[in-house]
Amino acid sequence: MREGKESPEVQGGRRSFLKGLLTGAGVAVALGMGPKKAAAQKKPGVPDPILYRRTEEVEKYYRTLYR
């Protein structure tokens, strides 16, 4: 095993690695703590829009599809 202090190159490399690691962790925390977007609230009494209607043609299609 080596005794004594490490070379300045090794110390500088470790410091820059730790600095980058801590900076990255700080950025991740900062982005995670950003303001949350408000969800759209439903207005009371307003029904949901009808996006799909089951017509006779659609019923025929599905009956033939699953035979």
C-alpha positions, 0 to 999 in steps of 0.5 A, spaced: 500 500 500 502 507 498 503 511 504 503 519 504 499 524 500 496 522 493 498 526 487 495 533 486 492 530 479 488 525 483 486 529 488 484 534 483 480 529 479 476 526 485 474 533 487 472 535 480 468 529 480 465 530 487 463 537 485 460 535 478 456 530 482 454 535 487 452 540 482 448 534 478 444 532 485 443 540 486 440 541 479 435 535 480 433 537 487 432 544 484 428 541 478 424 537 482 422 542 487 419 547 481 412 549 482 407 544 480 402 546 474 395 546 477 390 541 474 384 543 470 378 543 475 372 541 472 366 546 473 360 543 476 354 541 472 357 541 466 357 534 463 363 531 459 362 531 452 360 525 448 366 523 444 363 516 441 356 514 440 354 506 439 350 507 433 347 501 429 353 500 424 358 500 430 354 495 433 354 491 427 361 492 426 363 489 433 358 483 432 362 481 426 369 482 428 368 478 434 365 472 430 
